[in-house]
């Protein structure tokens, strides 16, 4: 059932502008959350813990892979499913940064 649903979503999104716009909006959200995370780190004067460094390294590697797939779409036919998976990875990275920023900021 899930595979059939995923294929329907991919078929509906198999339009160059739609897929690339989806990735671009995820990328913009990530850049915003990166700035919020930086502000939270500076305001709380918190140092990165080894666990945070490990997590951030993981997410930066995943982001790099997703961005490589996205850039490849400029030179080759688009692999719609791979670009959409990349957009999901970017959104998950942004969510991770949102969570970290929220945990760093003082509670009212």
C-alpha positions as YAML, in Angstrom:
chain: A
units: angstrom
residues:
- id: 1
  name: UNK
  ca: [0.00, 0.00, 0.00]
- id: 2
  name: UNK
  ca: [2.74, 2.44, 1.01]
- id: 3
  name: UNK
  ca: [4.80, 1.70, -2.13]
- id: 4
  name: UNK
  ca: [1.76, 2.33, -4.31]
- id: 5
  name: UNK
  ca: [1.05, 5.60, -2.49]
- id: 6
  name: UNK
  ca: [4.68, 6.70, -2.85]
- id: 7
  name: UNK
  ca: [4.64, 5.95, -6.58]
- id: 8
  name: UNK
  ca: [1.42, 7.97, -6.98]
- id: 9
  name: UNK
  ca: [3.04, 10.91, -5.20]
- id: 10
  name: UNK
  ca: [6.10, 10.66, -7.45]
- id: 11
  name: UNK
  ca: [3.93, 10.49, -10.56]
- id: 12
  name: UNK
  ca: [2.02, 13.59, -9.49]
- id: 13
  name: UNK
  ca: [5.25, 15.44, -8.73]
- id: 14
  name: UNK
  ca: [7.08, 14.45, -11.90]
- id: 15
  name: UNK
  ca: [7.30, 17.99, -13.07]
- id: 16
  name: UNK
  ca: [10.72, 19.64, -13.11]
- id: 17
  name: UNK
  ca: [9.62, 22.91, -11.51]
- id: 18
  name: UNK
  ca: [7.53, 21.24, -8.81]
- id: 19
  name: UNK
  ca: [10.29, 18.89, -7.68]
- id: 20
  name: UNK
  ca: [12.99, 21.54, -7.75]
- id: 21
  name: UNK
  ca: [10.72, 24.02, -5.94]
- id: 22
  name: UNK
  ca: [10.07, 21.44, -3.24]
- id: 23
  name: UNK
  ca: [13.82, 20.99, -2.76]
- id: 24
  name: UNK
  ca: [14.43, 24.75, -2.83]
- id: 25
  name: UNK
  ca: [11.82, 25.45, -0.16]
- id: 26
  name: UNK
  ca: [13.37, 22.78, 2.06]
- id: 27
  name: UNK
  ca: [16.79, 24.30, 1.48]
- id: 28
  name: UNK
  ca: [15.55, 27.81, 2.39]
- id: 29
  name: UNK
  ca: [13.98, 26.48, 5.57]
- id: 30
  name: UNK
  ca: [17.26, 24.79, 6.49]
- id: 31
  name: UNK
  ca: [19.23, 28.00, 6.02]
- id: 32
  name: UNK
  ca: [16.79, 29.84, 8.27]
- id: 33
  name: UNK
  ca: [17.02, 27.18, 10.96]
- id: 34
  name: UNK
  ca: [20.81, 27.24, 10.71]
- id: 35
  name: UNK
  ca: [20.75, 30.95, 11.52]
- id: 36
  name: UNK
  ca: [18.34, 30.37, 14.44]
- id: 37
  name: UNK
  ca: [20.61, 27.62, 15.78]
- id: 38
  name: UNK
  ca: [23.62, 29.94, 15.55]
- id: 39
  name: UNK
  ca: [21.73, 32.68, 17.40]
- id: 40
  name: UNK
  ca: [20.64, 30.22, 20.11]
- id: 41
  name: UNK
  ca: [24.22, 28.99, 20.53]
- id: 42
  name: UNK
  ca: [25.54, 32.57, 20.79]
- id: 43
  name: UNK
  ca: [22.84, 33.77, 23.20]
- id: 44
  name: UNK
  ca: [23.21, 30.83, 25.56]
- id: 45
  name: UNK
  ca: [27.00, 30.75, 25.16]
- id: 46
  name: UNK
  ca: [26.73, 26.98, 24.81]
- id: 47
  name: UNK
  ca: [29.57, 24.90, 23.42]
- id: 48
  name: UNK
  ca: [28.90, 21.98, 21.10]
- id: 49
  name: UNK
  ca: [28.90, 18.68, 22.94]
- id: 50
  name: UNK
  ca: [30.50, 15.59, 21.37]
- id: 51
  name: UNK
  ca: [27.00, 14.18, 20.77]
- id: 52
  name: UNK
  ca: [25.92, 17.36, 18.99]
- id: 53
  name: UNK
  ca: [29.07, 17.32, 16.87]
- id: 54
  name: UNK
  ca: [28.35, 13.72, 15.86]
- id: 55
  name: UNK
  ca: [24.73, 14.51, 14.99]
- id: 56
  name: UNK
  ca: [25.62, 17.68, 13.09]
- id: 57
  name: UNK
  ca: [28.31, 15.83, 11.15]
- id: 58
  name: UNK
  ca: [25.80, 13.14, 10.22]
- id: 59
  name: UNK
  ca: [23.22, 15.69, 9.04]
- id: 60
  name: UNK
  ca: [25.80, 17.74, 7.13]
- id: 61
  name: UNK
  ca: [26.93, 14.58, 5.31]
- id: 62
  name: UNK
  ca: [23.33, 13.71, 4.44]
- id: 63
  name: UNK
  ca: [22.72, 17.28, 3.30]
- id: 64
  name: UNK
  ca: [25.81, 17.14, 1.11]
- id: 65
  name: UNK
  ca: [24.58, 13.93, -0.53]
- id: 66
  name: UNK
  ca: [21.13, 15.42, -1.12]
- id: 67
  name: UNK
  ca: [22.61, 18.60, -2.56]
- id: 68
  name: UNK
  ca: [24.83, 16.55, -4.91]
- id: 69
  name: UNK
  ca: [21.78, 14.69, -6.22]
- id: 70
  name: UNK
  ca: [19.97, 18.00, -6.66]
- id: 71
  name: UNK
  ca: [22.86, 19.58, -8.58]
- id: 72
  name: UNK
  ca: [23.14, 16.50, -10.78]
- id: 73
  name: UNK
  ca: [19.61, 17.31, -11.97]
- id: 74
  name: UNK
  ca: [21.04, 20.35, -13.76]
- id: 75
  name: UNK
  ca: [23.20, 18.19, -16.03]
- id: 76
  name: UNK
  ca: [21.25, 14.95, -16.34]
- id: 77
  name: UNK
  ca: [17.60, 13.90, -16.47]
- id: 78
  name: UNK
  ca: [16.04, 14.33, -13.05]
- id: 79
  name: UNK
  ca: [15.70, 11.32, -10.81]
- id: 80
  name: UNK
  ca: [12.46, 12.59, -9.26]
- id: 81
  name: UNK
  ca: [12.39, 10.11, -6.42]
- id: 82
  name: UNK
  ca: [16.01, 10.82, -5.42]
- id: 83
  name: UNK
  ca: [15.47, 14.59, -5.46]
- id: 84
  name: UNK
  ca: [12.31, 14.24, -3.36]
- id: 85
  name: UNK
  ca: [14.11, 11.98, -0.89]
- id: 86
  name: UNK
  ca: [16.80, 14.63, -0.72]
- id: 87
  name: UNK
  ca: [14.17, 17.26, 0.06]
- id: 88
  name: UNK
  ca: [12.92, 15.08, 2.91]
- id: 89
  name: UNK
  ca: [16.47, 14.74, 4.26]
- id: 90
  name: UNK
  ca: [16.87, 18.51, 4.16]
- id: 91
  name: UNK
  ca: [13.55, 18.97, 6.01]
- id: 92
  name: UNK
  ca: [14.62, 16.45, 8.65]
- id: 93
  name: UNK
  ca: [17.91, 18.31, 9.12]
- id: 94
  name: UNK
  ca: [15.98, 21.57, 9.55]
- id: 95
  name: UNK
  ca: [13.71, 19.88, 12.10]
- id: 96
  name: UNK
  ca: [16.75, 18.63, 14.01]
- id: 97
  name: UNK
  ca: [18.15, 22.18, 14.16]
- id: 98
  name: UNK
  ca: [14.76, 23.53, 15.26]
- id: 99
  name: UNK
  ca: [14.66, 21.01, 18.09]
- id: 100
  name: UNK
  ca: [18.20, 21.83, 19.17]
- id: 101
  name: UNK
  ca: [17.49, 25.57, 19.11]
- id: 102
  name: UNK
  ca: [14.35, 25.09, 21.19]
- id: 103
  name: UNK
  ca: [16.22, 23.00, 23.76]
- id: 104
  name: UNK
  ca: [19.01, 25.58, 24.04]
- id: 105
  name: UNK
  ca: [16.83, 28.61, 24.59]
- id: 106
  name: UNK
  ca: [15.82, 29.38, 28.18]
- id: 107
  name: UNK
  ca: [12.32, 28.43, 29.22]
- id: 108
  name: UNK
  ca: [10.03, 31.30, 30.30]
...
